[in-house]
């Protein structure tokens, strides 16, 4: 099992547009094989920080997600709304 | 429901010590009222990045966690093993 924390910093005037686009990405991604959890989260202290908290079966599922029609269509649109570079990290749980 | 992503950057020679201490914190925290999920995760690309991915019922549960005997005892010991400032963010899921 692999978790992904993908933090994004969005232009203040584009936060609502980001959330609207992300809703479609979330709905489609949750149907994917190997997707255990996938949700957009908003920072309680800074509403421009929007972070995907994800959990996947394995690297193959993550690779397939990156090639999916919804990912390749929506993620570049989300990227155009960013105010700064984000951070994507893949994690394995420590036993 | 509130998620916490608490990222820590640990001195390379202290990674195993950090994991050992964190195991006790994880075990005790999971017994707390209002704790839905609490796990330490290690970055797959950088083994010195160790991040707690947490989920809590509400702010009251988080406040109680911060005052718990295991938190006030173990977290300062973990802090002594850090190589750099980490990042703690509280999130609410976007509907």
N, CA and C atoms of all chains as a GROMACS GRO file, in nm:
protein
  570
    1UNK      N    1   0.084  -0.119   0.000
    1UNK     CA    2   0.000   0.000   0.000
    1UNK      C    3   0.088   0.125   0.000
    2UNK      N    4   0.053   0.222  -0.082
    2UNK     CA    5   0.130   0.346  -0.093
    2UNK      C    6   0.035   0.464  -0.072
    3UNK      N    7   0.077   0.559   0.012
    3UNK     CA    8   0.001   0.683   0.029
    3UNK      C    9   0.069   0.794  -0.050
    4UNK      N   10  -0.010   0.884  -0.104
    4UNK     CA   11   0.043   1.002  -0.172
    4UNK      C   12  -0.016   1.125  -0.103
    5UNK      N   13   0.072   1.220  -0.071
    5UNK     CA   14   0.030   1.352  -0.022
    5UNK      C   15   0.074   1.452  -0.130
    6UNK      N   16  -0.024   1.510  -0.198
    6UNK     CA   17   0.006   1.602  -0.310
    6UNK      C   18  -0.049   1.740  -0.274
    7UNK      N   19   0.044   1.826  -0.230
    7UNK     CA   20   0.007   1.960  -0.181
    7UNK      C   21   0.014   2.061  -0.295
    8UNK      N   22  -0.088   2.144  -0.306
    8UNK     CA   23  -0.095   2.246  -0.410
    8UNK      C   24  -0.125   2.382  -0.349
    9UNK      N   25  -0.061   2.484  -0.401
    9UNK     CA   26  -0.087   2.622  -0.357
    9UNK      C   27  -0.152   2.693  -0.475
   10UNK      N   28  -0.276   2.738  -0.453
   10UNK     CA   29  -0.363   2.784  -0.561
   10UNK      C   30  -0.380   2.936  -0.552
   11UNK      N   31  -0.396   3.001  -0.665
   11UNK     CA   32  -0.421   3.146  -0.665
   11UNK      C   33  -0.552   3.173  -0.589
   12UNK      N   34  -0.551   3.273  -0.502
   12UNK     CA   35  -0.670   3.297  -0.417
   12UNK      C   36  -0.800   3.309  -0.496
   13UNK      N   37  -0.793   3.373  -0.612
   13UNK     CA   38  -0.917   3.392  -0.689
   13UNK      C   39  -0.956   3.268  -0.770
   14UNK      N   40  -0.876   3.162  -0.760
   14UNK     CA   41  -0.904   3.040  -0.836
   14UNK      C   42  -0.936   2.920  -0.747
   15UNK      N   43  -0.950   2.944  -0.617
   15UNK     CA   44  -0.973   2.833  -0.524
   15UNK      C   45  -1.104   2.760  -0.556
   16UNK      N   46  -1.210   2.835  -0.581
   16UNK     CA   47  -1.339   2.770  -0.609
   16UNK      C   48  -1.335   2.695  -0.743
   17UNK      N   49  -1.269   2.753  -0.842
   17UNK     CA   50  -1.254   2.686  -0.971
   17UNK      C   51  -1.174   2.556  -0.955
   18UNK      N   52  -1.070   2.561  -0.871
   18UNK     CA   53  -0.987   2.442  -0.845
   18UNK      C   54  -1.073   2.331  -0.784
   19UNK      N   55  -1.153   2.368  -0.683
   19UNK     CA   56  -1.235   2.268  -0.615
   19UNK      C   57  -1.338   2.206  -0.711
   20UNK      N   58  -1.394   2.288  -0.798
   20UNK     CA   59  -1.493   2.238  -0.894
   20UNK      C   60  -1.431   2.137  -0.990
   21UNK      N   61  -1.315   2.172  -1.045
   21UNK     CA   62  -1.244   2.080  -1.134
   21UNK      C   63  -1.203   1.952  -1.060
   22UNK      N   64  -1.154   1.970  -0.937
   22UNK     CA   65  -1.105   1.855  -0.860
   22UNK      C   66  -1.217   1.757  -0.828
   23UNK      N   67  -1.339   1.807  -0.810
   23UNK     CA   68  -1.452   1.717  -0.779
   23UNK      C   69  -1.468   1.610  -0.886
   24UNK      N   70  -1.451   1.651  -1.012
   24UNK     CA   71  -1.464   1.554  -1.122
   24UNK      C   72  -1.349   1.454  -1.119
   25UNK      N   73  -1.228   1.504  -1.094
   25UNK     CA   74  -1.112   1.416  -1.083
   25UNK      C   75  -1.130   1.314  -0.970
   26UNK      N   76  -1.179   1.360  -0.856
   26UNK     CA   77  -1.200   1.272  -0.741
   26UNK      C   78  -1.303   1.163  -0.775
   27UNK      N   79  -1.414   1.206  -0.834
   27UNK     CA   80  -1.522   1.110  -0.864
   27UNK      C   81  -1.473   1.002  -0.960
   28UNK      N   82  -1.399   1.040  -1.063
   28UNK     CA   83  -1.350   0.943  -1.161
   28UNK      C   84  -1.239   0.855  -1.102
   29UNK      N   85  -1.152   0.916  -1.024
   29UNK     CA   86  -1.038   0.841  -0.969
   29UNK      C   87  -1.086   0.734  -0.872
   30UNK      N   88  -1.189   0.764  -0.795
   30UNK     CA   89  -1.238   0.665  -0.697
   30UNK      C   90  -1.293   0.539  -0.763
   31UNK      N   91  -1.323   0.547  -0.893
   31UNK     CA   92  -1.370   0.427  -0.965
   31UNK      C   93  -1.254   0.339  -1.011
   32UNK      N   94  -1.130   0.391  -1.002
   32UNK     CA   95  -1.015   0.317  -1.056
   32UNK      C   96  -0.981   0.195  -0.972
   33UNK      N   97  -0.934   0.090  -1.042
   33UNK     CA   98  -0.884  -0.030  -0.976
   33UNK      C   99  -0.760   0.008  -0.894
   34UNK      N  100  -0.756  -0.037  -0.771
   34UNK     CA  101  -0.637  -0.012  -0.689
   34UNK      C  102  -0.640   0.118  -0.612
   35UNK      N  103  -0.747   0.197  -0.628
   35UNK     CA  104  -0.761   0.321  -0.551
   35UNK      C  105  -0.836   0.289  -0.421
   36UNK      N  106  -0.768   0.307  -0.309
   36UNK     CA  107  -0.829   0.278  -0.178
   36UNK      C  108  -0.897   0.405  -0.124
   37UNK      N  109  -0.831   0.518  -0.138
   37UNK     CA  110  -0.888   0.645  -0.091
   37UNK      C  111  -0.829   0.757  -0.174
   38UNK      N  112  -0.910   0.860  -0.197
   38UNK     CA  113  -0.864   0.973  -0.281
   38UNK      C  114  -0.955   1.090  -0.250
   39UNK      N  115  -0.902   1.194  -0.189
   39UNK     CA  116  -0.985   1.308  -0.151
   39UNK      C  117  -0.903   1.436  -0.156
   40UNK      N  118  -0.968   1.545  -0.193
   40UNK     CA  119  -0.908   1.677  -0.185
   40UNK      C  120  -0.937   1.735  -0.046
   41UNK      N  121  -0.835   1.797   0.012
   41UNK     CA  122  -0.847   1.855   0.146
   41UNK      C  123  -0.800   1.999   0.144
   42UNK      N  124  -0.869   2.084   0.221
   42UNK     CA  125  -0.835   2.227   0.226
   42UNK      C  126  -0.776   2.260   0.362
   43UNK      N  127  -0.663   2.330   0.361
   43UNK     CA  128  -0.596   2.370   0.484
   43UNK      C  129  -0.686   2.462   0.567
   44UNK      N  130  -0.700   2.433   0.696
   44UNK     CA  131  -0.789   2.512   0.783
   44UNK      C  132  -0.733   2.651   0.811
   45UNK      N  133  -0.601   2.668   0.799
   45UNK     CA  134  -0.538   2.797   0.827
   45UNK      C  135  -0.513   2.878   0.701
   46UNK      N  136  -0.505   2.813   0.587
   46UNK     CA  137  -0.472   2.881   0.461
   46UNK      C  138  -0.554   2.816   0.350
   47UNK      N  139  -0.664   2.881   0.313
   47UNK     CA  140  -0.759   2.819   0.220
   47UNK      C  141  -0.704   2.802   0.079
   48UNK      N  142  -0.586   2.860   0.050
   48UNK     CA  143  -0.525   2.843  -0.082
   48UNK      C  144  -0.441   2.716  -0.092
   49UNK      N  145  -0.424   2.646   0.019
   49UNK     CA  146  -0.349   2.519   0.018
   49UNK      C  147  -0.449   2.405   0.006
   50UNK      N  148  -0.443   2.335  -0.105
   50UNK     CA  149  -0.537   2.227  -0.136
   50UNK      C  150  -0.456   2.101  -0.164
   51UNK      N  151  -0.480   1.998  -0.086
   51UNK     CA  152  -0.393   1.881  -0.084
   51UNK      C  153  -0.474   1.754  -0.108
   52UNK      N  154  -0.428   1.676  -0.205
   52UNK     CA  155  -0.487   1.543  -0.225
   52UNK      C  156  -0.422   1.445  -0.128
   53UNK      N  157  -0.505   1.376  -0.052
   53UNK     CA  158  -0.458   1.267   0.035
   53UNK      C  159  -0.509   1.138  -0.029
   54UNK      N  160  -0.414   1.054  -0.070
   54UNK     CA  161  -0.447   0.939  -0.154
   54UNK      C  162  -0.390   0.811  -0.094
   55UNK      N  163  -0.458   0.701  -0.123
   55UNK     CA  164  -0.405   0.571  -0.082
   55UNK      C  165  -0.431   0.472  -0.196
   56UNK      N  166  -0.325   0.402  -0.233
   56UNK     CA  167  -0.329   0.312  -0.348
   56UNK      C  168  -0.278   0.173  -0.311
   57UNK      N  169  -0.326   0.073  -0.386
   57UNK     CA  170  -0.281  -0.065  -0.362
   57UNK      C  171  -0.131  -0.080  -0.386
   58UNK      N  172  -0.083  -0.023  -0.499
   58UNK     CA  173   0.057  -0.046  -0.538
   58UNK      C  174   0.098   0.055  -0.646
   59UNK      N  175   0.225   0.049  -0.685
   59UNK     CA  176   0.279   0.143  -0.784
   59UNK      C  177   0.210   0.126  -0.920
   60UNK      N  178   0.171   0.005  -0.953
   60UNK     CA  179   0.105  -0.018  -1.083
   60UNK      C  180  -0.027   0.060  -1.090
   61UNK      N  181  -0.100   0.065  -0.980
   61UNK     CA  182  -0.226   0.140  -0.978
   61UNK      C  183  -0.199   0.290  -0.994
   62UNK      N  184  -0.090   0.338  -0.931
   62UNK     CA  185  -0.054   0.480  -0.943
   62UNK      C  186  -0.013   0.513  -1.087
   63UNK      N  187   0.062   0.423  -1.148
   63UNK     CA  188   0.104   0.443  -1.288
   63UNK      C  189  -0.018   0.450  -1.380
   64UNK      N  190  -0.113   0.361  -1.359
   64UNK     CA  191  -0.234   0.360  -1.442
   64UNK      C  192  -0.314   0.489  -1.421
   65UNK      N  193  -0.320   0.536  -1.296
   65UNK     CA  194  -0.390   0.662  -1.265
   65UNK      C  195  -0.329   0.778  -1.343
   66UNK      N  196  -0.196   0.782  -1.348
   66UNK     CA  197  -0.127   0.891  -1.417
   66UNK      C  198  -0.151   0.893  -1.567
   67UNK      N  199  -0.193   0.777  -1.621
   67UNK     CA  200  -0.220   0.767  -1.766
   67UNK      C  201  -0.368   0.774  -1.798
   68UNK      N  202  -0.452   0.783  -1.696
   68UNK     CA  203  -0.598   0.779  -1.718
   68UNK      C  204  -0.644   0.904  -1.793
   69UNK      N  205  -0.757   0.890  -1.862
   69UNK     CA  206  -0.812   1.002  -1.940
   69UNK      C  207  -0.846   1.121  -1.851
   70UNK      N  208  -0.907   1.094  -1.734
   70UNK     CA  209  -0.945   1.206  -1.645
   70UNK      C  210  -0.822   1.274  -1.588
   71UNK      N  211  -0.716   1.198  -1.554
   71UNK     CA  212  -0.593   1.259  -1.499
   71UNK      C  213  -0.526   1.347  -1.604
   72UNK      N  214  -0.505   1.293  -1.723
   72UNK     CA  215  -0.430   1.368  -1.825
   72UNK      C  216  -0.510   1.488  -1.876
   73UNK      N  217  -0.643   1.485  -1.861
   73UNK     CA  218  -0.725   1.599  -1.902
   73UNK      C  219  -0.734   1.706  -1.792
   74UNK      N  220  -0.759   1.663  -1.667
   74UNK     CA  221  -0.793   1.759  -1.560
   74UNK      C  222  -0.668   1.813  -1.489
   75UNK      N  223  -0.566   1.731  -1.469
   75UNK     CA  224  -0.450   1.777  -1.390
   75UNK      C  225  -0.379   1.896  -1.453
   76UNK      N  226  -0.360   1.901  -1.586
   76UNK     CA  227  -0.301   2.024  -1.643
   76UNK      C  228  -0.388   2.148  -1.621
   77UNK      N  229  -0.521   2.130  -1.619
   77UNK     CA  230  -0.611   2.244  -1.593
   77UNK      C  231  -0.595   2.290  -1.448
   78UNK      N  232  -0.580   2.196  -1.357
   78UNK     CA  233  -0.555   2.232  -1.216
   78UNK      C  234  -0.421   2.305  -1.204
   79UNK      N  235  -0.321   2.254  -1.276
   79UNK     CA  236  -0.187   2.313  -1.270
   79UNK      C  237  -0.188   2.460  -1.313
   80UNK      N  238  -0.275   2.494  -1.405
   80UNK     CA  239  -0.283   2.633  -1.455
   80UNK      C  240  -0.337   2.729  -1.348
   81UNK      N  241  -0.394   2.676  -1.240
   81UNK     CA  242  -0.453   2.759  -1.134
   81UNK      C  243  -0.358   2.777  -1.015
   82UNK      N  244  -0.240   2.718  -1.024
   82UNK     CA  245  -0.146   2.723  -0.912
   82UNK      C  246  -0.080   2.859  -0.896
   83UNK      N  247  -0.052   2.894  -0.769
   83UNK     CA  248   0.022   3.016  -0.737
   83UNK      C  249   0.170   2.989  -0.720
   84UNK      N  250   0.205   2.864  -0.689
   84UNK     CA  251   0.344   2.828  -0.661
   84UNK      C  252   0.361   2.678  -0.684
   85UNK      N  253   0.486   2.635  -0.685
   85UNK     CA  254   0.511   2.492  -0.698
   85UNK      C  255   0.457   2.418  -0.576
   86UNK      N  256   0.396   2.306  -0.597
   86UNK     CA  257   0.348   2.224  -0.487
   86UNK      C  258   0.450   2.120  -0.446
   87UNK      N  259   0.403   2.014  -0.385
   87UNK     CA  260   0.493   1.908  -0.339
   87UNK      C  261   0.416   1.777  -0.345
   88UNK      N  262   0.474   1.678  -0.412
   88UNK     CA  263   0.412   1.545  -0.419
   88UNK      C  264   0.507   1.445  -0.356
   89UNK      N  265   0.460   1.372  -0.258
   89UNK     CA  266   0.543   1.270  -0.193
   89UNK      C  267   0.468   1.137  -0.185
   90UNK      N  268   0.542   1.030  -0.212
   90UNK     CA  269   0.487   0.895  -0.200
   90UNK      C  270   0.543   0.832  -0.073
   91UNK      N  271   0.457   0.766   0.000
   91UNK     CA  272   0.495   0.712   0.131
   91UNK      C  273   0.453   0.566   0.147
   92UNK      N  274   0.534   0.496   0.226
   92UNK     CA  275   0.491   0.365   0.274
   92UNK      C  276   0.480   0.373   0.426
   93UNK      N  277   0.375   0.310   0.480
   93UNK     CA  278   0.354   0.314   0.625
   93UNK      C  279   0.464   0.237   0.698
   94UNK      N  280   0.512   0.296   0.808
   94UNK     CA  281   0.613   0.231   0.893
   94UNK      C  282   0.539   0.133   0.984
   95UNK      N  283   0.581   0.008   0.984
   95UNK     CA  284   0.517  -0.095   1.070
   95UNK      C  285   0.544  -0.068   1.217
   96UNK      N  286  -1.469   1.601   1.076
   96UNK     CA  287  -1.347   1.521   1.068
   96UNK      C  288  -1.231   1.610   1.022
   97UNK      N  289  -1.118   1.596   1.084
   97UNK     CA  290  -1.000   1.677   1.050
   97UNK      C  291  -0.882   1.582   1.023
   98UNK      N  292  -0.812   1.605   0.913
   98UNK     CA  293  -0.688   1.530   0.886
   98UNK      C  294  -0.569   1.616   0.920
   99UNK      N  295  -0.464   1.554   0.971
   99UNK     CA  296  -0.338   1.623   0.996
   99UNK      C  297  -0.229   1.554   0.916
  100UNK      N  298  -0.149   1.634   0.844
  100UNK     CA  299  -0.029   1.584   0.777
  100UNK      C  300   0.088   1.653   0.847
  101UNK      N  301   0.167   1.576   0.921
  101UNK     CA  302   0.279   1.631   1.000
  101UNK      C  303   0.409   1.572   0.945
  102UNK      N  304   0.477   1.656   0.864
  102UNK     CA  305   0.600   1.611   0.796
  102UNK      C  306   0.722   1.645   0.879
  103UNK      N  307   0.812   1.550   0.894
  103UNK     CA  308   0.935   1.570   0.972
  103UNK      C  309   1.055   1.529   0.889
  104UNK      N  310   1.163   1.606   0.902
  104UNK     CA  311   1.289   1.573   0.834
  104UNK      C  312   1.389   1.536   0.944
  105UNK      N  313   1.436   1.413   0.939
  105UNK     CA  314   1.510   1.354   1.050
  105UNK      C  315   1.658   1.338   1.010
  106UNK      N  316   1.746   1.350   1.106
  106UNK     CA  317   1.889   1.328   1.079
  106UNK      C  318   1.908   1.184   1.030
  107UNK      N  319   1.988   1.167   0.924
  107UNK     CA  320   2.001   1.033   0.863
  107UNK      C  321   2.040   0.925   0.964
  108UNK      N  322   2.126   0.958   1.058
  108UNK     CA  323   2.170   0.857   1.154
  108UNK      C  324   2.069   0.834   1.267
  109UNK      N  325   1.958   0.906   1.264
  109UNK     CA  326   1.857   0.895   1.371
  109UNK      C  327   1.723   0.841   1.320
  110UNK      N  328   1.721   0.799   1.193
  110UNK     CA  329   1.594   0.753   1.135
  110UNK      C  330   1.540   0.630   1.210
  111UNK      N  331   1.625   0.534   1.240
  111UNK     CA  332   1.576   0.414   1.309
  111UNK      C  333   1.532   0.446   1.451
  112UNK      N  334   1.606   0.535   1.520
  112UNK     CA  335   1.566   0.577   1.654
  112UNK      C  336   1.431   0.648   1.650
  113UNK      N  337   1.410   0.730   1.548
  113UNK     CA  338   1.283   0.802   1.532
  113UNK      C  339   1.168   0.703   1.515
  114UNK      N  340   1.188   0.603   1.432
  114UNK     CA  341   1.083   0.504   1.407
  114UNK      C  342   1.050   0.425   1.533
  115UNK      N  343   1.152   0.392   1.609
  115UNK     CA  344   1.131   0.316   1.733
  115UNK      C  345   1.049   0.397   1.833
  116UNK      N  346   1.086   0.523   1.853
  116UNK     CA  347   1.010   0.610   1.944
  116UNK      C  348   0.867   0.631   1.893
  117UNK      N  349   0.854   0.650   1.763
  117UNK     CA  350   0.722   0.679   1.704
  117UNK      C  351   0.628   0.560   1.719
  118UNK      N  352   0.682   0.439   1.717
  118UNK     CA  353   0.597   0.320   1.733
  118UNK      C  354   0.515   0.327   1.862
  119UNK      N  355   0.581   0.372   1.970
  119UNK     CA  356   0.511   0.382   2.098
  119UNK      C  357   0.404   0.491   2.092
  120UNK      N  358   0.439   0.605   2.031
  120UNK     CA  359   0.342   0.714   2.016
  120UNK      C  360   0.221   0.668   1.936
  121UNK      N  361   0.245   0.596   1.828
  121UNK     CA  362   0.136   0.548   1.742
  121UNK      C  363   0.046   0.453   1.821
  122UNK      N  364   0.107   0.359   1.893
  122UNK     CA  365   0.027   0.259   1.967
  122UNK      C  366  -0.061   0.326   2.072
  123UNK      N  367  -0.006   0.421   2.145
  123UNK     CA  368  -0.083   0.489   2.250
  123UNK      C  369  -0.189   0.582   2.190
  124UNK      N  370  -0.153   0.651   2.082
  124UNK     CA  371  -0.247   0.747   2.022
  124UNK      C  372  -0.369   0.677   1.964
  125UNK      N  373  -0.347   0.559   1.907
  125UNK     CA  374  -0.461   0.487   1.847
  125UNK      C  375  -0.566   0.447   1.950
  126UNK      N  376  -0.529   0.447   2.078
  126UNK     CA  377  -0.627   0.414   2.184
  126UNK      C  378  -0.710   0.536   2.224
  127UNK      N  379  -0.671   0.657   2.175
  127UNK     CA  380  -0.739   0.779   2.217
  127UNK      C  381  -0.879   0.790   2.159
  128UNK      N  382  -0.969   0.850   2.239
  128UNK     CA  383  -1.104   0.881   2.193
  128UNK      C  384  -1.094   0.985   2.080
  129UNK      N  385  -1.165   0.961   1.971
  129UNK     CA  386  -1.166   1.057   1.862
  129UNK      C  387  -1.055   1.039   1.760
  130UNK      N  388  -0.968   0.941   1.782
  130UNK     CA  389  -0.862   0.911   1.683
  130UNK      C  390  -0.915   0.808   1.584
  131UNK      N  391  -0.928   0.850   1.457
  131UNK     CA  392  -0.979   0.760   1.353
  131UNK      C  393  -0.864   0.685   1.288
  132UNK      N  394  -0.754   0.754   1.262
  132UNK     CA  395  -0.637   0.691   1.199
  132UNK      C  396  -0.513   0.770   1.241
  133UNK      N  397  -0.404   0.698   1.257
  133UNK     CA  398  -0.279   0.764   1.301
  133UNK      C  399  -0.165   0.670   1.265
  134UNK      N  400  -0.081   0.711   1.172
  134UNK     CA  401   0.029   0.624   1.129
  134UNK      C  402   0.149   0.708   1.086
  135UNK      N  403   0.266   0.653   1.111
  135UNK     CA  404   0.390   0.714   1.060
  135UNK      C  405   0.418   0.655   0.923
  136UNK      N  406   0.460   0.743   0.831
  136UNK     CA  407   0.488   0.701   0.693
  136UNK      C  408   0.626   0.751   0.652
  137UNK      N  409   0.696   0.668   0.574
  137UNK     CA  410   0.831   0.704   0.529
  137UNK      C  411   0.830   0.731   0.380
  138UNK      N  412   0.891   0.844   0.341
  138UNK     CA  413   0.898   0.883   0.200
  138UNK      C  414   0.976   0.778   0.121
  139UNK      N  415   0.921   0.734   0.007
  139UNK     CA  416   0.985   0.630  -0.073
  139UNK      C  417   1.111   0.681  -0.143
  140UNK      N  418   1.120   0.814  -0.165
  140UNK     CA  419   1.236   0.871  -0.234
  140UNK      C  420   1.342   0.925  -0.138
  141UNK      N  421   1.301   0.957  -0.016
  141UNK     CA  422   1.392   1.019   0.082
  141UNK      C  423   1.359   0.963   0.220
  142UNK      N  424   1.438   0.866   0.264
  142UNK     CA  425   1.405   0.792   0.386
  142UNK      C  426   1.415   0.878   0.512
  143UNK      N  427   1.469   1.001   0.500
  143UNK     CA  428   1.477   1.089   0.617
  143UNK      C  429   1.348   1.171   0.637
  144UNK      N  430   1.256   1.162   0.543
  144UNK     CA  431   1.127   1.231   0.557
  144UNK      C  432   1.024   1.134   0.615
  145UNK      N  433   0.981   1.163   0.736
  145UNK     CA  434   0.888   1.076   0.810
  145UNK      C  435   0.766   1.158   0.848
  146UNK      N  436   0.652   1.115   0.802
  146UNK     CA  437   0.530   1.197   0.808
  146UNK      C  438   0.417   1.121   0.877
  147UNK      N  439   0.359   1.187   0.977
  147UNK     CA  440   0.239   1.131   1.038
  147UNK      C  441   0.118   1.170   0.954
  148UNK      N  442   0.039   1.071   0.915
  148UNK     CA  443  -0.088   1.094   0.848
  148UNK      C  444  -0.197   1.057   0.949
  149UNK      N  445  -0.277   1.156   0.986
  149UNK     CA  446  -0.368   1.141   1.098
  149UNK      C  447  -0.510   1.180   1.059
  150UNK      N  448  -0.606   1.119   1.126
  150UNK     CA  449  -0.745   1.159   1.105
  150UNK      C  450  -0.816   1.156   1.241
  151UNK      N  451  -0.884   1.268   1.269
  151UNK     CA  452  -0.947   1.288   1.400
  151UNK      C  453  -1.093   1.325   1.385
  152UNK      N  454  -1.170   1.293   1.489
  152UNK     CA  455  -1.313   1.328   1.488
  152UNK      C  456  -1.334   1.480   1.483
  153UNK      N  457  -1.258   1.553   1.566
  153UNK     CA  458  -1.280   1.697   1.577
  153UNK      C  459  -1.162   1.764   1.648
  154UNK      N  460  -1.170   1.897   1.659
  154UNK     CA  461  -1.060   1.973   1.720
  154UNK      C  462  -1.042   1.936   1.868
  155UNK      N  463  -1.151   1.904   1.936
  155UNK     CA  464  -1.140   1.868   2.078
  155UNK      C  465  -1.053   1.743   2.095
  156UNK      N  466  -1.067   1.647   2.007
  156UNK     CA  467  -0.985   1.526   2.015
  156UNK      C  468  -0.837   1.559   1.989
  157UNK      N  469  -0.813   1.651   1.896
  157UNK     CA  470  -0.674   1.692   1.866
  157UNK      C  471  -0.614   1.765   1.987
  158UNK      N  472  -0.694   1.851   2.050
  158UNK     CA  473  -0.646   1.924   2.169
  158UNK      C  474  -0.611   1.825   2.281
  159UNK      N  475  -0.697   1.725   2.302
  159UNK     CA  476  -0.670   1.626   2.408
  159UNK      C  477  -0.543   1.547   2.375
  160UNK      N  478  -0.524   1.514   2.249
  160UNK     CA  479  -0.403   1.443   2.205
  160UNK      C  480  -0.277   1.522   2.239
  161UNK      N  481  -0.282   1.653   2.214
  161UNK     CA  482  -0.166   1.738   2.241
  161UNK      C  483  -0.130   1.748   2.389
  162UNK      N  484  -0.228   1.718   2.474
  162UNK     CA  485  -0.204   1.724   2.619
  162UNK      C  486  -0.181   1.586   2.680
  163UNK      N  487  -0.188   1.481   2.599
  163UNK     CA  488  -0.177   1.345   2.653
  163UNK      C  489  -0.036   1.318   2.705
  164UNK      N  490  -0.026   1.224   2.800
  164UNK     CA  491   0.103   1.192   2.861
  164UNK      C  492   0.202   1.140   2.756
  165UNK      N  493   0.156   1.055   2.664
  165UNK     CA  494   0.247   1.001   2.562
  165UNK      C  495   0.293   1.109   2.466
  166UNK      N  496   0.203   1.201   2.428
  166UNK     CA  497   0.243   1.309   2.336
  166UNK      C  498   0.347   1.401   2.401
  167UNK      N  499   0.317   1.447   2.523
  167UNK     CA  500   0.408   1.544   2.587
  167UNK      C  501   0.542   1.480   2.624
  168UNK      N  502   0.544   1.348   2.639
  168UNK     CA  503   0.670   1.280   2.669
  168UNK      C  504   0.750   1.248   2.542
  169UNK      N  505   0.684   1.194   2.439
  169UNK     CA  506   0.757   1.140   2.324
  169UNK      C  507   0.786   1.246   2.218
  170UNK      N  508   0.694   1.340   2.194
  170UNK     CA  509   0.713   1.436   2.084
  170UNK      C  510   0.839   1.521   2.102
  171UNK      N  511   0.870   1.569   2.223
  171UNK     CA  512   0.998   1.642   2.237
  171UNK      C  513   1.120   1.555   2.206
  172UNK      N  514   1.112   1.424   2.238
  172UNK     CA  515   1.223   1.333   2.206
  172UNK      C  516   1.236   1.317   2.054
  173UNK      N  517   1.123   1.310   1.986
  173UNK     CA  518   1.127   1.304   1.839
  173UNK      C  519   1.185   1.434   1.782
  174UNK      N  520   1.145   1.546   1.841
  174UNK     CA  521   1.192   1.676   1.793
  174UNK      C  522   1.343   1.688   1.800
  175UNK      N  523   1.404   1.624   1.898
  175UNK     CA  524   1.549   1.630   1.915
  175UNK      C  525   1.624   1.556   1.804
  176UNK      N  526   1.553   1.475   1.726
  176UNK     CA  527   1.616   1.396   1.619
  176UNK      C  528   1.599   1.462   1.481
  177UNK      N  529   1.536   1.576   1.478
  177UNK     CA  530   1.508   1.642   1.350
  177UNK      C  531   1.632   1.706   1.289
  178UNK      N  532   1.637   1.706   1.155
  178UNK     CA  533   1.745   1.774   1.082
  178UNK      C  534   1.705   1.915   1.040
  179UNK      N  535   1.574   1.938   1.031
  179UNK     CA  536   1.524   2.067   0.983
  179UNK      C  537   1.383   2.084   1.034
  180UNK      N  538   1.331   2.206   1.020
  180UNK     CA  539   1.192   2.230   1.059
  180UNK      C  540   1.098   2.148   0.970
  181UNK      N  541   0.998   2.091   1.029
  181UNK     CA  542   0.898   2.017   0.953
  181UNK      C  543   0.780   2.106   0.916
  182UNK      N  544   0.667   2.044   0.892
  182UNK     CA  545   0.547   2.119   0.853
  182UNK      C  546   0.426   2.044   0.904
  183UNK      N  547   0.340   2.112   0.979
  183UNK     CA  548   0.217   2.050   1.029
  183UNK      C  549   0.100   2.127   0.972
  184UNK      N  550   0.011   2.056   0.904
  184UNK     CA  551  -0.108   2.121   0.847
  184UNK      C  552  -0.233   2.043   0.885
  185UNK      N  553  -0.337   2.119   0.920
  185UNK     CA  554  -0.467   2.060   0.950
  185UNK      C  555  -0.560   2.084   0.832
  186UNK      N  556  -0.634   1.981   0.797
  186UNK     CA  557  -0.717   1.988   0.677
  186UNK      C  558  -0.860   1.941   0.702
  187UNK      N  559  -0.951   2.000   0.627
  187UNK     CA  560  -1.086   1.944   0.619
  187UNK      C  561  -1.111   1.901   0.474
  188UNK      N  562  -1.176   1.785   0.459
  188UNK     CA  563  -1.200   1.732   0.327
  188UNK      C  564  -1.299   1.821   0.251
  189UNK      N  565  -1.270   1.844   0.123
  189UNK     CA  566  -1.358   1.920   0.035
  189UNK      C  567  -1.469   1.827  -0.014
  190UNK      N  568  -1.594   1.866   0.006
  190UNK     CA  569  -1.708   1.781  -0.037
  190UNK      C  570  -1.717   1.772  -0.188
   0.00000   0.00000   0.00000
